[in-house]
Structures are given as C-alpha cells and as structure tokens.
C-alpha cells in the first residue's frame, strides 16, 4: 500500500478541514456584520460621534474576550477529558442559536445594541471551547511527520473561509440585514454534521485528576517552558497593540467612505493575503530558521498595520491589509506548529486553550485597546500607533526570549518525552 504523504488523504482530517472552513465562513460573516451594526446603530440611532462609536467597537471586543478569560481553564480540561468531536459540535450549536436569533431580530426589527452585546458575549463563550477541541483532534488523526502540512492546510481552510465569510457578510448586509445571519446559520448546521461524522474516538488524554489540578498543570507547563511562553506571548502583545480589524467599520464609513460593500472587502483582505500564503505553505511548509522567520513576520505585520492606519487610499489600504494578513499567516503557522509539536498529547488540550486565550486576548482586548485609543486619538491615530507598538514588541521579544531565534526547525524543544503515537 502506498504511504500517505498529505493530511487530506486521511478521512477524519478532511472532515476537520471541512468543519473548520464551514464554521469559519459562518462566524466571520456574523462577526463583521455585528461590528457594522454596532457602529451604525451607535452613529444613527444613538447619535454618537465617530470616536464614541469607535469606543463601542472596542467594548464589543471586550465582551467577547471576558468569556475567554473566565472559561479557558475549563475549556482546556474538557478538551483533554471529553470526546473532542462532541465538545466542538456543542459549541458550534451555540453559534447556530446565536445566528438564528440575530436573523430573527433583523427580520422582525427588534435589533438593538444591548442584544448585540449580549449575543457577542455568548459567541465568545462558544468560541472558547471550539478552538481547543478542534486543534487537539488534529495531531491524533495525522502522523507527527505530517503535522506541519496539516497545520498549513488547516490554515488554508481558515483563511479562505475568512475571505468568503466577511465578503459574503458585507454584500448580504447591503441587500438585507437579516441575510448574513440566515446564511451563517445554514452553514453552522453543516459544520455540526461534519464534526459528528469524524470517526476517531481517542480516549481521554489527561489523567483522571481533579479539574483544578489539571488546570494548574497546564499553566505550569507553559510557564516553565520558556520556548512555549515566548511563542504564546509574542502574538498576545504584538496583536494586542497592532490590531486594526475592530476599527474597520470606522475606516469604511468615515475615513475611506466605501460603505457596506467596501467594509466586506476590507474585512476580507487580511484573510485573502493569509489564504495565498497558506496555499504556498501547504505545498512548501517552512522548515529552516523558523523562529527567526516568525519574528520577522510579526514585525512586517506591525509595519503593514502602521501604513494602513495612515492610508487615505482604498487600494493601498486593501494592499496593506493583505500584507498584514500574509505576515500573520506565516507567524501563526510557525507558532501553531511549534506549540503542537512541543506539547505532550496529555496536555495538548490545555495548552491549546492557553494559546487560544492569548489569541483572544490579543484580538478582543486589542479591539478594546483600539477603541479606547480611538476615543482619544481617532481611528487613524489609534491604528497607526498600534502598528508601531507591534514592531517595538517584536524587537523586545527577540531580546528577552532568545530561545525563539534559536529554533531552527520544528523539532520538539521541551524536555519531557512525548509518547510515541
């Protein structure tokens, strides 16, 4: 029998890939429309200024982050103790209910800022469980030597969906506010079916200890492994300062004046850049000097964010968003592969949840930081200053975590011996 050389040759991995693509297409469409509706309601129905409406976008990010902060330890333990397929399916079902409620609210005209903020909080609760569940399944269904390709191919699913979702959301929003949510709800139903169709039924990886003890063990493992700590915190602080996504409604409506369709294009541009890089990485995964390349990618991300913030040209803004998405795809690919290969299977769910918390903190708290900065400096000043801050963070991390620069390959760095699959 011919040896399998690509993760897509494994049935269960194909289902994981499909579930990720479908669910991401749905949730990114919902998120971009929720942000647009918060901004538009704040400006038109509540009479807020541009800066005050931008602050509302920051608060929207905050309410999505708080569930991550509170529930991440529990999500990691459940991903190591439960059937990961069922955990992911249940969390996706929560997203489906959110989509249906928002579709109904727009159809029968009872949409409001309080409702949007409440459902954004529920969305954050669901997302905290999906990430660790799906991320922790992948190493169980493909051989270790194919994991870098699996991470890159999975990135293609996420990034291509993050192009389709926001673009579809923006164009459907221009037609009718309820359409994006009906679209998302239908996709999420298919995502649940894909997750439940996975055959792999790995036994719980973690020992049957008290959940609090398991949480502490996962946190200690990351804290004492400086290599993993550097990988996780680099993204946390760089994207925390350099996030431009939350301010896109302000740029679309009040800086670049490109409307709903333009917002969809702006929101899709980072994912388009990421998707192109993901396709390239899927064919030719990086293998040498991976730590240094991760640092340079984060620095380019910050530079592209800085230029985007200062741009008054729609084509240049799209190009810079595409560039920052491409740079982010490289750093995410390297970081995710390093984290997966440097974590024993019995801790993989908990470490994935901690990594997910860092990503959420960088994204959602970054949105809050951008909203607060925009209230003081305006959207342009907030994004430009954040891009410069991301470059500075990269330089600092290169000094205080020299382990990152010394990572020449994806070979495991941790000292504990990982069980052979």
C-alpha positions in Angstrom: 0.0 0.0 0.0 1.3 3.5 -0.9 2.3 5.6 2.1 0.1 8.6 2.6 2.1 11.8 2.1 -0.6 14.5 2.7 -3.0 15.0 5.6 -6.0 15.4 3.2 -5.6 11.7 2.4 -7.0 10.9 5.9 -10.8 10.9 6.0 -11.0 12.3 9.5 -8.7 15.2 8.7 -10.8 16.1 5.6 -13.8 16.3 7.9 -11.9 18.5 10.4 -10.9 20.7 7.4 -14.4 21.0 6.2 -15.8 21.7 9.6 -13.3 24.5 10.1 -14.0 26.0 6.7 -17.8 25.9 7.1 -17.8 27.2 10.7 -15.3 30.0 10.0 -17.2 31.1 6.9 -20.3 31.4 9.1 -18.8 33.1 12.2 -16.7 35.6 10.3 -19.7 36.7 8.4 -21.6 37.1 11.6 -18.8 39.0 13.4 -18.2 41.5 10.6 -22.0 42.3 10.4 -22.3 42.5 14.2 -19.5 45.1 14.2 -21.1 47.0 11.4 -24.5 47.1 13.1 -23.0 48.2 16.4 -21.2 51.1 14.7 -24.2 52.1 12.6 -26.7 51.9 15.5 -24.3 53.9 17.7 -24.0 56.6 15.0 -27.5 56.7 13.6 -29.9 55.6 16.4 -27.9 56.8 19.5 -26.4 59.9 17.9 -22.8 59.1 18.9 -19.8 60.7 17.4 -17.2 58.9 15.3 -14.9 58.4 18.4 -17.8 57.3 20.6 -19.0 54.8 18.1 -15.4 53.5 17.7 -15.3 53.0 21.5 -18.5 50.8 21.2 -16.5 48.6 18.8 -13.8 48.3 21.4 -16.4 47.3 24.0 -17.8 44.7 21.6 -14.3 43.2 21.6 -14.1 43.3 25.4 -17.4 41.4 25.9 -16.1 38.7 23.5 -12.9 38.4 25.5 -14.3 38.1 29.0 -15.6 34.6 28.4 -12.2 33.5 27.2 -10.6 34.9 30.4 -13.1 33.1 32.7 -13.7 29.8 30.8 -10.3 29.0 29.2 -9.1 26.7 32.0 -12.4 24.8 31.9 -12.2 24.5 28.1 -8.7 23.1 28.2 -9.6 20.5 30.8 -12.8 19.4 28.9 -10.7 19.1 25.7 -8.4 16.7 27.5 -11.2 14.8 29.3 -14.2 14.7 26.8 -14.8 13.4 23.3 -13.4 16.4 21.4 -15.8 15.9 18.5 -18.8 16.3 20.8 -17.3 19.3 22.6 -16.7 21.1 19.2 -20.2 20.2 18.0 -21.9 21.5 21.1 -20.0 24.8 20.9 -20.9 25.2 17.2 -24.6 24.6 18.1 -24.4 27.6 20.4 -23.2 29.7 17.5 -26.1 28.3 15.4 -28.6 29.5 18.0 -26.9 33.0 18.0 -27.2 33.2 14.2 -30.8 32.2 14.2 -31.7 34.8 16.9 -29.9 37.6 15.1 -31.6 36.6 11.8 -35.0 36.8 13.6 -34.1 40.1 15.3 -33.3 41.7 11.9 -36.2 40.2 10.1 -38.8 41.4 12.7 -36.9 44.6 13.6 -36.0 44.2 17.2 -32.2 44.5 16.8 -30.6 46.7 19.4 -27.2 47.5 20.9 -27.9 45.6 24.2 -29.0 42.5 22.2 -25.9 42.6 20.0 -23.6 42.9 23.1 -25.4 40.0 24.9 -25.1 37.7 21.8 -21.5 38.8 21.3 -20.8 37.6 24.8 -22.5 34.3 24.1 -20.4 34.0 20.9 -17.3 34.4 23.0 -18.4 31.6 25.3 -18.9 29.2 22.4 -15.6 30.1 20.7 -13.6 29.4 23.8 -14.5 25.7 23.6 -14.3 25.2 19.8 -10.6 26.1 19.4 -9.1 23.6 21.9 -11.4 20.8 20.8 -10.6 21.0 17.1 -6.9 21.9 17.5 -6.3 19.0 19.8 -8.0 16.5 17.5 -5.6 17.1 14.5 -2.5 15.6 16.0 -4.5 12.4 16.7 -5.6 11.8 13.1 -2.4 12.5 11.2 1.1 11.2 11.7 3.6 13.6 13.5 5.7 13.9 10.4 2.7 15.3 8.5 1.6 17.8 11.2 3.4 20.8 9.7 1.5 20.2 6.4 -1.7 19.6 8.4 -1.3 23.0 10.2 -0.6 24.8 6.9 -3.6 23.1 5.2 -5.8 23.8 8.1 -4.7 27.5 7.8 -5.9 27.4 4.2 -9.4 26.3 5.4 -9.5 29.1 8.0 -8.1 31.9 5.8 -10.1 31.0 2.7 -13.3 30.9 4.8 -12.2 34.3 6.4 -12.2 35.7 2.8 -15.6 34.2 1.8 -17.3 34.9 5.1 -16.7 38.7 5.5 -17.2 39.4 1.8 -20.5 37.5 1.8 -21.5 39.2 5.0 -20.8 42.7 3.6 -22.7 42.1 0.4 -25.6 40.3 2.1 -25.8 43.2 4.6 -26.1 45.7 1.8 -29.1 43.7 0.5 -30.9 43.0 3.8 -29.5 43.0 7.4 -31.0 39.5 8.1 -29.5 37.7 5.1 -25.9 37.3 6.6 -27.3 35.6 9.7 -29.6 33.2 7.8 -26.5 32.4 5.6 -24.4 31.8 8.7 -27.0 29.6 10.4 -27.3 27.3 7.4 -23.5 26.8 7.3 -23.2 26.2 11.0 -25.7 23.3 10.7 -23.4 21.7 8.1 -20.4 22.3 10.4 -22.0 20.3 13.2 -22.7 17.4 10.9 -19.1 17.4 9.7 -17.7 17.3 13.3 -20.0 14.5 14.4 -19.0 12.4 11.3 -15.4 12.2 12.5 -14.7 8.5 13.3 -11.7 9.0 15.6 -12.6 8.3 19.2 -9.4 8.8 21.2 -9.7 8.0 24.9 -9.3 11.0 27.3 -5.6 12.0 27.2 -5.4 13.6 30.6 -5.2 11.6 33.9 -8.5 11.5 35.9 -7.3 14.0 38.4 -9.2 16.9 39.9 -10.0 19.5 37.2 -8.3 22.3 39.2 -5.1 20.2 39.4 -5.2 19.7 35.6 -5.7 23.4 35.0 -2.7 24.3 37.2 -0.6 21.6 35.5 -1.3 23.1 32.1 -0.5 26.6 33.1 2.7 25.5 34.9 3.9 23.6 31.8 3.6 26.7 29.6 5.1 29.0 32.3 8.2 26.8 32.8 8.8 26.1 29.1 10.2 29.4 28.1 10.1 28.5 24.4 6.3 27.9 24.5 5.9 31.0 26.7 7.7 33.2 24.2 5.6 31.8 21.3 2.3 32.4 23.0 3.1 35.9 24.5 4.6 37.2 21.3 1.3 37.0 19.5 -0.5 38.2 22.6 1.3 41.5 22.9 2.0 42.3 19.3 -1.5 41.8 18.0 -2.9 43.4 21.2 -1.2 46.7 20.1 -1.4 46.2 16.3 -5.0 45.0 15.8 -6.7 47.1 13.1 -9.7 44.8 12.5 -12.0 46.4 15.1 -11.7 49.8 13.5 -12.6 48.7 10.0 -16.2 49.9 10.2 -14.9 53.4 11.2 -12.4 53.3 8.3 -15.1 52.0 5.8 -17.8 54.5 6.7 -15.9 57.6 7.9 -12.3 57.5 6.6 -12.4 55.8 3.2 -16.1 56.2 2.6 -16.6 52.9 0.9 -19.9 51.7 2.5 -21.1 48.1 3.3 -19.5 46.5 0.3 -16.2 48.2 1.0 -16.3 47.0 4.6 -16.7 43.5 3.4 -13.7 43.9 1.1 -11.6 45.5 3.9 -12.6 42.7 6.3 -11.7 40.0 3.7 -8.4 41.5 2.6 -6.3 40.2 5.5 -7.7 36.7 5.0 -7.0 36.9 1.3 -3.3 37.5 2.0 -3.3 34.8 4.6 -5.0 32.3 2.2 -2.4 32.9 -0.5 0.4 32.3 2.0 -1.5 29.3 3.4 -1.7 27.7 -0.1 2.1 28.2 -0.5 2.8 26.8 2.9 0.6 23.8 2.2 2.8 23.0 -0.8 6.1 24.0 0.7 6.0 24.3 4.5 8.7 26.2 6.2 11.4 24.0 7.7 14.5 26.1 8.5 15.2 29.1 10.8 11.5 29.0 11.8 12.0 31.1 15.0 13.7 34.0 13.2 11.1 33.9 10.4 8.3 34.1 13.0 9.8 37.2 14.5 10.3 38.9 11.1 6.7 38.1 10.1 5.3 39.8 13.3 7.5 42.9 12.5 6.1 43.1 9.0 2.6 42.7 10.4 3.2 45.8 12.6 4.6 47.8 9.6 1.7 47.0 7.4 -0.7 48.0 10.2 1.1 51.3 10.6 0.8 52.1 6.8 -2.8 51.1 6.7 -3.6 53.4 9.6 -2.1 56.4 7.7 -3.5 55.5 4.3 -6.3 57.5 2.7 -6.3 55.4 -0.5 -8.7 52.4 -0.7 -6.4 50.3 -2.9 -3.4 51.0 -0.7 -5.5 50.1 2.4 -6.5 46.8 0.8 -2.9 46.0 -0.1 -1.7 46.7 3.4 -4.4 44.6 4.9 -3.5 41.8 2.5 0.2 42.1 3.5 -0.5 42.1 7.3 -2.7 39.0 6.7 0.1 37.3 4.8 2.6 38.1 7.6 0.2 36.9 10.2 -0.4 33.6 8.4 3.4 32.9 8.5 3.7 33.7 12.2 0.5 31.7 13.1 1.7 28.7 11.0 5.1 28.6 12.7 3.6 29.3 16.2 0.8 26.7 15.9 3.2 24.0 14.6 5.8 24.7 17.3 3.1 24.6 20.1 1.5 21.4 18.8 4.9 19.6 18.4 6.3 20.9 21.6 3.4 19.7 23.8 2.7 16.2 25.0 -0.7 14.8 24.0 -2.0 14.6 27.6 -1.5 18.4 27.9 -2.4 19.4 24.3 -6.0 20.5 25.0 -4.9 22.6 28.0 -2.0 24.2 26.2 -4.2 24.8 23.1 -6.7 26.6 25.3 -4.0 28.8 26.8 -2.8 29.6 23.3 -6.4 30.3 22.4 -6.7 32.6 25.4 -3.6 34.6 24.2 -5.0 34.9 20.7 -8.4 36.0 22.0 -6.7 38.5 24.4 -4.7 39.9 21.5 -7.7 40.1 19.2 -10.6 41.1 21.5 -8.5 43.1 24.1 -6.7 44.6 21.1 -10.1 45.8 19.9 -10.8 47.3 23.3 -7.4 49.0 23.3 -8.0 50.3 19.7 -11.5 51.6 20.8 -10.0 53.4 23.8 -7.2 54.8 21.7 -9.6 55.9 19.0 -11.7 57.7 21.6 -8.6 59.8 22.3 -6.7 59.9 19.0 -9.4 58.9 16.4 -9.3 55.7 14.4 -6.3 56.7 12.2 -4.1 57.6 15.2 -5.1 54.5 17.1 -4.3 52.1 14.3 -1.0 53.8 13.3 0.2 53.9 16.9 -0.7 50.3 17.4 1.3 49.2 14.3 4.4 51.0 15.7 3.9 49.3 19.0 3.8 45.8 17.4 7.2 46.5 15.8 8.6 47.5 19.2 7.2 44.4 20.9 8.9 42.2 18.3 12.2 43.8 19.0 11.8 43.4 22.7 10.8 39.7 22.5 13.8 38.9 20.3 16.0 40.0 23.2 14.1 38.6 26.2 13.3 35.2 24.5 16.4 34.2 22.7 15.0 30.7 22.6 12.8 31.8 19.7 15.7 32.8 17.5 17.5 29.5 18.3 14.5 27.4 17.0 16.0 26.3 13.6 13.4 23.6 12.9 10.1 22.3 14.2 11.8 19.6 16.3 10.4 19.4 19.8 12.2 21.6 22.3 10.6 20.5 25.5 12.5 18.1 27.8 9.6 15.8 28.6 9.5 12.7 26.4 6.3 12.7 24.3 4.6 9.3 23.9 5.0 7.6 20.6 1.7 7.5 18.6 
